[in-house]
Amino acid sequence: MNCHSNDDLQPVLAIGHEAPSFTAPAYVEGSVDAKISLEDFRGKWVLLFFYPLDFTFVCPTELYELSDMQEEFENANCQIIGASVDSVFSHQAWAQNDEKVGKIKFPIISDLNHEISFNYGVLHEEGMSLRGAFIIDPDGVLQSMTINNLNVGRNAKELLRLVKAFQTGDLCPASWDTGKETLGKA
């Protein structure tokens, strides 16, 4: 899916429509040889999150928190995929220099050509990604997206809460959480 237009405006994503497809090199548990695509995870929920750059200040706090909660996401049938415009070799070097990043088990894709960041509407004018979080259902349909500017990190607990709320298929009131009543079928 090439969404570049003549005026180089980023595409408009639509909730309830198919998420932009991608295939990209990925750093996975010490290896720089992986290649993953969104289609690899059909049948699972996906949390695709973009962060600006490796070796920065806010980014590792998000990766640490998501890594600490990875089992909870897995129990919710949700695959976490990280993404930045850095190379897989940069991801590897970061993991080798930061023990907590080195323990991350979810894939971190490399978007060197900026196409994935562009297609998801998170490409910053300085060539890095804004902090985007996209929840994609097992059919590849975009259910949620949040995009923060560079300086404010996301809350992994809130992202997991959203995944679980969408999985109910029900109407979920504000601050709904697992174990609370929903408002009935949507």
C-alpha positions as CSV (number, residue, x, y, z in Angstrom):
1,M,0.0,0.0,0.0
2,N,1.7,3.2,-1.1
3,C,-0.1,6.1,0.3
4,H,2.3,8.8,-0.8
5,S,0.5,11.5,-2.7
6,N,1.8,14.3,-5.0
7,D,1.7,16.8,-2.2
8,D,3.3,14.3,0.2
9,L,0.6,14.6,2.8
10,Q,0.4,11.7,5.2
11,P,-2.6,9.4,4.6
12,V,-5.7,9.6,6.8
13,L,-6.2,6.3,8.6
14,A,-9.8,5.3,9.4
15,I,-11.0,3.4,12.4
16,G,-12.9,0.3,11.3
17,H,-10.9,0.0,8.1
18,E,-8.0,-2.3,7.2
19,A,-4.7,-1.2,8.8
20,P,-1.9,-0.5,6.4
21,S,0.1,-3.6,5.5
22,F,3.8,-3.8,6.0
23,T,6.8,-6.1,5.8
24,A,10.0,-5.0,7.5
25,P,13.3,-6.2,8.9
26,A,13.0,-6.7,12.6
27,Y,15.2,-7.1,15.6
28,V,13.9,-10.1,17.6
29,E,15.6,-11.4,20.8
30,G,19.2,-10.7,19.7
31,S,18.7,-11.5,16.0
32,V,18.8,-8.9,13.2
33,D,17.8,-11.5,10.6
34,A,14.1,-11.5,11.1
35,K,11.6,-10.1,8.7
36,I,7.9,-9.7,9.8
37,S,4.7,-8.5,8.3
38,L,1.4,-7.5,9.7
39,E,-0.1,-10.5,7.9
40,D,2.1,-12.8,10.0
41,F,-0.2,-12.0,13.0
42,R,-3.7,-12.5,11.4
43,G,-5.9,-14.2,13.9
44,K,-4.2,-12.3,16.8
45,W,-4.7,-8.8,18.1
46,V,-1.8,-6.5,17.4
47,L,-0.5,-3.5,19.3
48,L,1.8,-1.7,16.9
49,F,3.6,1.1,18.6
50,F,6.0,3.6,17.1
51,Y,8.6,5.4,19.1
52,P,11.0,8.2,17.9
53,L,14.5,6.8,18.2
54,D,16.7,4.3,20.0
55,F,19.1,5.6,22.7
56,T,16.7,8.3,23.9
57,F,15.1,9.2,27.2
58,V,11.4,8.5,27.1
59,C,11.5,5.6,24.6
60,P,13.1,3.1,26.9
61,T,10.5,3.7,29.6
62,E,7.8,2.7,27.2
63,L,9.7,-0.4,26.0
64,Y,10.4,-1.4,29.6
65,E,6.8,-1.1,30.6
66,L,5.5,-3.0,27.6
67,S,8.1,-5.7,28.1
68,D,7.1,-6.0,31.7
69,M,3.5,-6.5,30.6
70,Q,4.2,-8.7,27.6
71,E,2.8,-11.8,29.2
72,E,-0.4,-10.0,30.0
73,F,-0.7,-9.0,26.3
74,E,0.1,-12.5,25.2
75,N,-2.7,-13.8,27.6
76,A,-5.0,-11.4,25.8
77,N,-4.0,-12.9,22.4
78,C,-2.2,-9.7,21.5
79,Q,1.2,-9.4,19.8
80,I,3.2,-6.3,20.6
81,I,5.3,-4.9,17.7
82,G,7.6,-2.0,18.3
83,A,8.7,0.3,15.4
84,S,11.2,3.1,14.9
85,V,13.1,4.6,12.0
86,D,16.4,3.1,13.3
87,S,18.1,0.1,11.7
88,V,17.9,-3.4,13.2
89,F,21.6,-2.9,13.9
90,S,20.8,0.2,16.0
91,H,18.1,-1.8,17.8
92,Q,20.7,-4.5,18.5
93,A,23.4,-2.1,19.7
94,W,20.8,-0.5,22.0
95,A,19.8,-3.9,23.4
96,Q,23.5,-4.7,24.0
97,N,24.0,-1.4,25.9
98,D,20.8,-1.5,27.9
99,E,20.1,-4.7,29.9
100,K,16.3,-4.1,30.1
101,V,16.0,-3.4,26.3
102,G,18.1,-6.5,25.8
103,K,15.4,-8.6,27.6
104,I,12.6,-7.5,25.3
105,K,11.0,-10.5,23.5
106,F,8.7,-8.7,21.1
107,P,9.9,-7.7,17.6
108,I,11.1,-4.2,17.0
109,I,10.8,-3.4,13.3
110,S,13.1,-1.1,11.3
111,D,11.5,1.6,9.2
112,L,14.6,3.0,7.6
113,N,12.7,4.2,4.5
114,H,10.0,5.8,6.7
115,E,7.2,4.2,4.6
116,I,5.5,2.5,7.5
117,S,5.6,5.6,9.7
118,F,4.3,7.6,6.8
119,N,1.5,5.1,6.1
120,Y,0.4,5.2,9.7
121,G,0.5,9.0,9.9
122,V,3.2,9.2,12.5
123,L,6.2,10.5,10.4
124,H,7.6,13.6,12.1
125,E,9.0,16.4,9.9
126,E,12.4,15.7,11.4
127,G,12.4,12.1,10.0
128,M,11.5,10.2,13.1
129,S,8.3,8.7,14.3
130,L,5.8,10.3,16.7
131,R,4.6,8.1,19.5
132,G,1.8,6.2,17.8
133,A,-0.1,3.2,19.3
134,F,-2.4,1.3,17.0
135,I,-4.7,-1.6,18.1
136,I,-5.4,-3.9,15.2
137,D,-7.9,-6.8,15.5
138,P,-7.4,-10.4,14.3
139,D,-8.9,-9.5,10.9
140,G,-6.4,-6.7,10.3
141,V,-8.9,-3.9,11.0
142,L,-7.8,-0.8,12.9
143,Q,-9.7,-0.5,16.1
144,S,-7.8,2.3,17.9
145,M,-5.1,4.8,17.4
146,T,-3.5,7.3,19.6
147,I,-0.6,9.6,18.6
148,N,1.5,11.6,21.1
149,N,4.1,14.2,20.4
150,L,7.7,13.3,21.0
151,N,8.0,14.3,24.6
152,V,5.1,12.3,26.3
153,G,5.1,8.5,26.7
154,R,2.2,6.1,26.7
155,N,0.7,4.0,29.4
156,A,1.0,0.3,28.7
157,K,-1.8,-0.5,31.2
158,E,-4.2,1.7,29.3
159,L,-3.2,0.1,26.0
160,L,-3.9,-3.4,27.5
161,R,-7.2,-2.1,28.9
162,L,-8.2,-0.9,25.5
163,V,-7.3,-4.3,23.8
164,K,-9.4,-6.1,26.4
165,A,-12.3,-3.7,26.0
166,F,-12.4,-4.2,22.2
167,Q,-12.2,-7.9,22.7
168,T,-15.5,-7.9,24.6
169,G,-17.4,-6.8,21.5
170,D,-19.7,-4.9,24.0
171,L,-20.3,-1.3,24.7
172,C,-17.7,-0.4,27.4
173,P,-18.2,2.7,29.6
174,A,-15.5,5.1,30.6
175,S,-12.8,3.5,32.8
176,W,-14.2,0.0,32.0
177,D,-11.8,-2.7,33.1
178,T,-11.7,-6.5,33.2
179,G,-14.3,-7.8,35.6
180,K,-16.5,-4.7,35.4
181,E,-19.9,-4.9,33.7
182,T,-20.3,-3.7,30.1
183,L,-23.3,-1.9,28.8
184,G,-24.4,-4.8,26.6
185,K,-23.8,-5.8,23.0
186,A,-22.8,-3.1,20.6
